[in-house]
Amino acid sequence: MELQKLSNGHHHGFVPLENGYVSYLTAHIATWHFEGKTSFGMSVFNLSNAIMGSGILGLSYAMSNTGIVLFIILLTCIACLSSYSVHLLLKSAGVVGIRAYEQLGFRAFGHPGKIAAGVIITFHNIGAMSSYLFIVKYELPLVIQAFLGLDWFLNGNYLIIIVSVCVILPLALMRQLGYLGYTSGFSLTCMVFFLSSVIYKKFNIPCPLVPNGSNHTTIINTTMEEEGQCKGKMFTINQETAYTIPILAFAFVCHPEVLPIYTELKNATKRRMQGIANVSIMGMFVMYLLTAIFGYLTFYVNTESELLHTYSKVDPLDTLILCVRVAVLVAVTLTVPVVLFPIRRAILQLLFPEKPFHWARHITIALCLLFVVNVLVIIVPNIRDIFGIIGATTAPSLIFILPGLFYLRIVPTEQEPMKSRPKITAACFTAMGFIFMSMSLTFIIIDWTTGEKRAGGGH
């Protein structure tokens, strides 16, 4: 069906190439006839792992700045919008038989669209990879010191190089993304352990926390309790609330991975892939919500932007929290190869669009990407502002703007007129992305000019 629709591409306003349609068909015929081998479950693991990121550590802090009810409303809206965005991508891909984000850009806007999509994916995923390695850089030395007592081995810069070479690079050299389903499943298991520990600690840490000069901060102050510092707020608005939506939006970005996973899916259909996306988004929604609620209800107003740091105030040497740190480190480390695949695919689409697979290119691009990310994490002392710009521009582009524009340009007017409800909804969806981007950039610029502290958050 997809090939038949593409053969009628001229009728639907197909953008012709210099060499005609034949070269375009030749370039992508392998994609259409590629027989995926990845099961439904493994695809769910891979997409869920792509969604899950370091942002989960900042969700409790986000809830402390919105209140429980407002946070749930925002989280639900972002999850639903993310699922709708995947629908737009899959519908656009089905019309023209393309399963590459960059080629959808080409189909919609020619070479500028292809370049824009590739650049946005590259910048976004490099930012995400860097955020994961920053966690390794700052958390792994603490774990090594606590468990092994090796004070001489606490240089985070050396550790991220070792982890990149020994763990990330071998996984990144795999030819197909589907093979990472097992590591993605293990990564998600680690995050489930993190969530279980957050729930368990809620019932074992008293509130409020008052430093008493020792490693433990468990003195209960009845005066503070009377002042309402140990009561969850339903609605809260403050200067940090504005950052909640960017944090939540960034936490649900998985769109660069959707089409590669779709390509490798066994018995691939749009409905089957949409089901994978819905299950993955729903699973992450539940994990995000439970983590935010139980983390917030443990520390209330004392919740910090990085949840693990807040637990360290109670007992820096708590065995369970140390194990949780290890689990989070494993999870983010195993996520890096999944995030690297779309970048490599984007680079291949931009630089070698008609070249067959070659191991030399495959390996070289992976090495170069890991080298760039390692240098970025080592050299830049504070990359939070860079992440803020990337998150405020690439996240709304990947979730809202590009899928909406692709849908409007690719789905033929004969099938859905511009005044039809689906097209109007897609247009509003795209406009929402531009508004979100403008608001996010405005808040970041105001923050820079006023010098006020920003909330942390990652993908």
C-alpha positions as CSV (number, residue, x, y, z in Angstrom):
1,M,0.0,0.0,0.0
2,E,2.8,2.4,0.9
3,L,4.6,1.7,-2.4
4,Q,1.4,2.1,-4.4
5,K,0.8,5.5,-2.7
6,L,4.4,6.6,-3.5
7,S,4.0,5.6,-7.1
8,N,1.2,8.1,-7.3
9,G,3.5,10.7,-5.6
10,H,3.3,13.1,-8.6
11,H,-0.5,13.3,-8.2
12,H,-0.1,14.2,-4.6
13,G,2.3,17.0,-5.3
14,F,5.5,15.0,-5.1
15,V,8.7,17.1,-5.1
16,P,10.7,15.8,-8.2
17,L,14.4,15.2,-8.0
18,E,16.9,16.3,-10.6
19,N,17.2,12.7,-11.9
20,G,13.5,12.0,-11.7
21,Y,11.6,9.6,-9.5
22,V,13.7,6.6,-10.4
23,S,16.7,7.7,-8.3
24,Y,14.4,8.5,-5.4
25,L,12.9,5.0,-5.6
26,T,16.3,3.4,-5.9
27,A,17.6,5.2,-2.9
28,H,14.7,4.0,-0.7
29,I,13.6,0.7,-2.1
30,A,15.8,-1.1,0.4
31,T,13.9,0.6,3.3
32,W,10.5,-0.5,2.0
33,H,11.6,-4.1,1.5
34,F,13.6,-4.4,4.7
35,E,12.1,-7.2,6.7
36,G,12.2,-6.2,10.4
37,K,13.1,-8.8,13.0
38,T,12.5,-6.9,16.2
39,S,9.5,-8.1,18.3
40,F,6.8,-5.9,19.8
41,G,8.2,-6.3,23.3
42,M,11.8,-5.4,22.3
43,S,10.5,-2.4,20.4
44,V,8.6,-1.2,23.5
45,F,11.9,-1.6,25.5
46,N,13.9,0.4,23.0
47,L,11.3,3.2,22.6
48,S,10.7,3.4,26.4
49,N,14.5,3.6,26.9
50,A,14.7,6.4,24.4
51,I,12.0,8.3,26.4
52,M,13.5,7.6,29.8
53,G,16.3,9.9,30.7
54,S,18.0,12.0,33.3
55,G,14.9,14.2,33.5
56,I,13.2,11.7,35.8
57,L,15.6,13.0,38.6
58,G,14.1,16.5,38.3
59,L,10.4,15.7,38.2
60,S,9.8,15.8,42.0
61,Y,11.4,19.3,42.0
62,A,9.1,20.2,39.1
63,M,6.1,19.1,41.2
64,S,7.2,21.2,44.1
65,N,7.0,24.2,41.8
66,T,3.6,23.4,40.4
67,G,1.7,21.5,43.0
68,I,0.3,17.9,42.6
69,V,-2.8,18.7,40.6
70,L,-1.2,21.1,38.2
71,F,1.7,18.7,37.6
72,I,-0.6,15.8,36.8
73,I,-2.5,18.0,34.3
74,L,0.7,19.1,32.6
75,L,2.2,15.6,32.6
76,T,-1.0,14.2,31.1
77,C,-1.2,16.9,28.4
78,I,2.4,16.4,27.4
79,A,2.0,12.6,27.2
80,C,-1.1,12.9,25.1
81,L,0.5,15.5,22.8
82,S,3.5,13.2,22.4
83,S,1.4,10.3,21.4
84,Y,-0.5,12.5,18.9
85,S,2.8,13.7,17.5
86,V,3.9,10.0,16.8
87,H,0.5,9.5,15.0
88,L,1.3,12.5,12.7
89,L,4.8,11.1,12.0
90,L,3.5,7.6,11.2
91,K,0.7,8.9,9.0
92,S,3.1,11.0,7.0
93,A,5.5,8.1,6.7
94,G,2.7,5.8,5.5
95,V,1.6,8.2,2.7
96,V,5.0,8.2,1.0
97,G,6.6,5.0,2.2
98,I,9.5,6.6,4.0
99,R,10.7,5.6,7.4
100,A,13.5,8.1,7.9
101,Y,12.9,11.4,9.7
102,E,15.3,13.3,7.4
103,Q,13.7,11.9,4.2
104,L,10.3,13.1,5.5
105,G,11.9,16.5,5.7
106,F,13.1,16.2,2.1
107,R,9.7,15.0,0.9
108,A,8.0,18.0,2.6
109,F,10.5,20.8,1.9
110,G,13.2,19.5,-0.3
111,H,16.9,19.6,0.7
112,P,16.4,22.4,3.3
113,G,13.9,20.3,5.1
114,K,16.2,17.3,5.0
115,I,19.1,19.3,6.4
116,A,16.9,21.0,9.1
117,A,15.6,17.7,10.3
118,G,19.1,16.1,10.4
119,V,20.6,19.1,12.2
120,I,17.8,19.2,14.8
121,I,18.1,15.5,15.6
122,T,21.9,15.7,15.8
123,F,21.9,18.7,18.2
124,H,19.1,17.3,20.4
125,N,20.6,13.8,20.8
126,I,24.1,15.1,21.3
127,G,22.6,17.2,24.2
128,A,20.8,14.2,25.6
129,M,24.0,12.0,25.3
130,S,26.0,14.7,27.1
131,S,23.5,14.9,29.9
132,Y,23.8,11.2,30.5
133,L,27.5,11.3,30.6
134,F,27.4,14.3,32.9
135,I,25.5,12.0,35.4
136,V,28.3,9.4,35.0
137,K,30.9,12.1,35.5
138,Y,29.5,13.3,38.8
139,E,27.8,10.3,40.3
140,L,30.2,7.4,39.5
141,P,33.1,8.8,41.5
142,L,30.8,9.0,44.6
143,V,29.8,5.4,44.1
144,I,33.4,4.2,43.7
145,Q,34.5,6.1,46.8
146,A,31.6,4.7,48.9
147,F,31.9,1.0,47.8
148,L,35.6,0.7,47.0
149,G,37.2,3.5,48.9
150,L,39.5,4.3,45.9
151,D,40.1,8.0,46.5
152,W,42.8,8.0,43.8
153,F,40.2,6.9,41.2
154,L,37.7,9.8,41.5
155,N,38.5,11.8,38.4
156,G,35.1,11.9,36.5
157,N,36.8,12.9,33.2
158,Y,38.8,9.6,33.1
159,L,35.8,7.6,34.2
160,I,33.5,8.8,31.3
161,I,36.3,8.0,28.8
162,I,36.6,4.5,30.3
163,V,32.8,4.0,30.3
164,S,32.5,5.3,26.7
165,V,35.2,2.9,25.4
166,C,34.4,-0.2,27.4
167,V,30.5,-0.1,27.5
168,I,29.0,2.5,25.2
169,L,31.2,2.0,22.1
170,P,30.7,-1.8,21.8
171,L,26.9,-1.4,22.0
172,A,27.0,1.6,19.5
173,L,28.8,-0.6,17.0
174,M,25.9,-3.0,16.6
175,R,24.4,-2.8,13.1
176,Q,20.7,-2.8,14.1
177,L,18.9,-0.9,16.8
178,G,16.8,-4.0,17.6
179,Y,19.7,-5.8,19.1
180,L,19.7,-3.2,21.9
181,G,16.3,-4.4,23.1
182,Y,17.9,-6.6,25.8
183,T,20.1,-3.8,27.2
184,S,17.1,-1.4,27.0
185,G,15.1,-3.9,29.0
186,F,17.8,-4.1,31.7
187,S,18.1,-0.3,31.7
188,L,14.3,0.0,32.4
189,T,14.6,-2.6,35.1
190,C,17.2,-0.4,36.8
191,M,14.8,2.6,36.6
192,V,12.0,0.4,38.1
193,F,14.4,-0.3,41.0
194,F,14.9,3.4,41.3
195,L,11.2,4.0,41.5
196,S,10.7,1.3,44.0
197,S,13.3,2.8,46.2
198,V,11.7,6.2,46.0
199,I,8.4,4.7,47.1
200,Y,10.1,2.8,49.9
201,K,12.0,5.8,51.2
202,K,8.8,7.8,51.4
203,F,7.7,5.7,54.4
204,N,11.2,5.7,56.1
205,I,12.3,9.3,56.0
206,P,10.6,11.7,58.5
207,C,9.7,15.2,57.6
208,P,10.9,17.9,57.9
209,L,14.6,17.4,57.5
210,V,16.8,19.5,59.8
211,P,20.6,19.3,59.7
212,N,22.0,18.3,63.0
213,G,25.7,18.4,62.3
214,S,26.1,14.7,61.5
215,N,25.6,12.5,58.5
216,H,22.0,12.1,59.4
217,T,19.4,14.8,59.2
218,T,16.3,13.2,60.8
219,I,15.4,15.6,63.6
220,I,11.7,16.4,63.5
221,N,10.8,20.0,64.1
222,T,7.2,20.4,65.2
223,T,7.2,24.1,64.6
224,M,8.1,23.6,60.9
225,E,5.6,20.9,60.6
226,E,2.9,23.3,62.0
227,E,3.9,25.8,59.4
228,G,2.8,23.4,56.6
229,Q,6.3,22.5,55.3
230,C,5.3,18.8,55.4
231,K,2.0,19.1,53.5
232,G,1.7,18.6,49.8
233,K,0.4,21.6,47.8
234,M,-2.2,21.1,45.2
235,F,-1.4,24.2,43.1
236,T,1.7,26.4,43.3
237,I,2.9,29.2,41.1
238,N,6.3,30.7,41.4
239,Q,9.2,31.9,39.3
240,E,10.4,28.3,38.7
241,T,7.0,27.1,37.5
242,A,7.8,28.4,34.0
243,Y,10.5,25.7,33.6
244,T,8.1,22.8,34.3
245,I,6.7,22.5,30.8
246,P,10.2,22.5,29.1
247,I,11.3,19.8,31.6
248,L,8.3,17.7,30.9
249,A,8.4,18.2,27.1
250,F,12.1,17.3,27.1
251,A,11.3,14.2,29.2
252,F,9.0,12.8,26.5
253,V,11.1,13.4,23.4
254,C,11.5,10.0,21.6
255,H,10.6,11.0,18.0
256,P,14.0,10.6,16.4
257,E,13.9,7.0,17.5
258,V,10.3,6.2,16.3
259,L,11.0,5.7,12.6
260,P,14.2,3.6,13.1
261,I,12.4,1.4,15.5
262,Y,9.4,1.2,13.0
263,T,11.8,0.2,10.3
264,E,13.2,-2.8,12.3
265,L,9.8,-3.9,13.7
266,K,8.6,-7.4,12.8
267,N,5.3,-7.4,10.9
268,A,5.5,-3.6,10.8
269,T,2.2,-1.6,10.4
270,K,1.3,1.9,11.4
271,R,-1.2,0.6,13.9
272,R,1.3,-1.8,15.4
273,M,3.9,0.9,15.8
274,Q,1.4,3.4,17.2
275,G,0.6,0.7,19.8
276,I,4.2,0.4,20.7
277,A,4.4,4.2,21.1
278,N,1.3,4.3,23.2
279,V,2.5,1.5,25.5
280,S,5.9,3.1,25.9
281,I,4.5,6.6,26.6
282,M,1.9,5.3,29.0
283,G,4.6,3.2,30.9
284,M,6.9,6.2,31.2
285,F,3.9,8.4,32.2
286,V,3.2,6.1,35.1
287,M,6.9,5.9,36.2
288,Y,7.3,9.7,35.9
289,L,4.1,10.3,37.9
290,L,4.9,7.9,40.7
291,T,8.5,9.1,41.0
292,A,7.4,12.8,41.1
293,I,4.6,12.2,43.7
294,F,6.6,10.0,46.1
295,G,9.8,12.0,45.8
296,Y,7.9,15.2,46.4
297,L,5.9,13.8,49.3
298,T,9.2,12.7,50.9
299,F,10.9,16.1,51.0
300,Y,8.2,18.6,50.1
301,V,9.7,22.1,50.1
302,N,13.2,20.6,50.7
303,T,13.1,18.8,47.3
304,E,16.2,19.7,45.2
305,S,16.4,19.8,41.4
306,E,18.3,16.5,41.5
307,L,16.5,14.0,43.6
308,L,19.4,11.8,44.5
309,H,21.2,14.8,46.0
310,T,18.3,15.3,48.3
311,Y,18.5,11.7,49.6
312,S,22.2,12.3,50.3
313,K,21.2,14.9,52.9
314,V,19.6,12.2,54.9
315,D,22.5,9.7,54.8
316,P,25.3,10.0,52.3
317,L,26.3,6.4,52.9
318,D,22.8,4.8,52.8
319,T,23.3,1.5,51.1
320,L,20.0,1.5,49.3
321,I,20.5,5.0,47.9
322,L,24.0,4.0,46.8
323,C,22.5,1.0,45.0
324,V,20.0,3.3,43.4
325,R,22.9,5.5,42.2
326,V,24.4,2.5,40.5
327,A,21.1,1.6,38.9
328,V,20.6,5.1,37.5
329,L,24.2,5.1,36.2
330,V,23.6,1.8,34.5
331,A,20.3,3.0,33.0
332,V,21.7,6.2,31.6
333,T,24.8,4.5,30.3
334,L,22.8,1.9,28.4
335,T,20.6,4.6,27.0
336,V,23.5,6.4,25.2
337,P,23.8,3.8,22.4
338,V,20.0,4.0,21.7
339,V,20.3,7.8,21.4
340,L,23.4,7.6,19.2
341,F,21.7,5.5,16.5
342,P,19.4,8.3,15.2
343,I,22.3,10.7,15.0
344,R,24.4,8.3,12.9
345,R,21.4,7.7,10.7
346,A,20.9,11.5,10.3
347,I,24.5,11.9,9.3
348,L,24.4,9.1,6.9
349,Q,21.2,10.5,5.3
350,L,22.8,14.0,5.0
351,L,26.3,12.9,3.8
352,F,25.9,9.5,2.2
353,P,22.2,9.3,1.2
354,E,22.6,6.7,-1.6
355,K,25.5,4.7,-0.2
356,P,24.9,1.1,1.0
357,F,25.9,0.0,4.5
358,H,29.6,0.0,5.2
359,W,31.2,-0.9,8.4
360,A,34.0,1.7,8.1
361,R,31.4,4.5,8.0
362,H,29.3,2.9,10.7
363,I,32.3,2.6,13.1
364,T,33.9,6.0,12.2
365,I,30.7,8.0,12.8
366,A,30.2,6.3,16.2
367,L,33.8,7.0,17.2
368,C,33.5,10.7,16.2
369,L,30.2,11.2,18.0
370,L,31.5,9.7,21.2
371,F,34.7,11.8,20.9
372,V,32.7,15.0,20.5
373,V,30.4,14.2,23.4
374,N,33.3,13.3,25.7
375,V,35.2,16.5,24.8
376,L,32.0,18.5,25.4
377,V,31.4,17.0,28.8
378,I,35.1,17.3,29.9
379,I,35.8,20.8,28.6
380,V,32.6,22.7,29.3
381,P,32.3,23.3,33.1
382,N,28.6,24.2,33.1
383,I,26.6,23.0,30.2
384,R,23.2,23.7,31.7
385,D,22.6,26.8,29.6
386,I,23.5,25.0,26.4
387,F,21.0,22.2,27.4
388,G,18.5,24.9,28.0
389,I,18.8,26.4,24.5
390,I,18.8,22.9,22.9
391,G,15.8,21.8,25.0
392,A,13.9,25.0,24.2
393,T,14.5,24.7,20.4
394,T,14.9,21.1,19.5
395,A,12.3,19.5,21.8
396,P,9.4,21.6,20.5
397,S,10.7,21.1,17.0
398,L,10.7,17.3,17.3
399,I,7.5,17.0,19.2
400,F,5.3,19.7,17.7
401,I,6.7,21.6,14.8
402,L,8.2,19.1,12.4
403,P,5.6,16.3,12.7
404,G,2.8,18.9,12.2
405,L,4.5,20.5,9.2
406,F,5.3,17.1,7.7
407,Y,1.7,16.1,8.0
408,L,0.4,19.3,6.5
409,R,2.8,19.1,3.5
410,I,2.8,15.4,2.9
411,V,-0.7,14.2,3.4
412,P,-2.4,15.0,0.0
413,T,-5.3,17.6,0.0
414,E,-7.3,15.1,-2.1
415,Q,-7.2,12.8,0.9
416,E,-7.6,15.4,3.6
417,P,-8.4,19.0,2.5
418,M,-6.7,21.8,4.4
419,K,-10.0,22.8,6.0
420,S,-10.6,19.2,7.3
421,R,-10.5,18.6,11.0
422,P,-7.2,16.6,11.0
423,K,-5.4,19.3,9.0
424,I,-6.7,22.1,11.2
425,T,-5.7,20.1,14.3
426,A,-2.2,19.5,12.9
427,A,-1.9,23.3,12.1
428,C,-2.9,24.2,15.7
429,F,-0.5,21.6,17.0
430,T,2.3,23.2,14.9
431,A,1.4,26.7,16.1
432,M,1.5,25.4,19.7
433,G,5.1,24.3,19.1
434,F,6.2,27.8,17.9
435,I,4.5,29.3,21.0
436,F,6.1,26.9,23.3
437,M,9.6,27.6,21.7
438,S,9.1,31.3,22.0
439,M,8.0,31.1,25.6
440,S,10.9,28.8,26.6
441,L,13.5,31.0,24.9
442,T,12.0,34.1,26.5
443,F,12.2,32.6,30.0
444,I,15.8,31.5,29.5
445,I,16.9,34.9,28.2
446,I,15.1,36.6,31.2
447,D,16.9,34.2,33.5
448,W,20.3,35.0,31.9
449,T,19.7,38.7,32.1
450,T,18.5,38.7,35.7
451,G,21.0,36.1,36.9
452,E,18.5,34.0,38.8
453,K,19.0,30.4,39.4
454,R,17.3,28.0,37.0
455,A,15.7,24.7,37.6
456,G,17.7,21.8,36.3
457,G,16.3,19.2,34.1
458,G,17.3,16.8,31.3
459,H,15.9,14.4,28.9
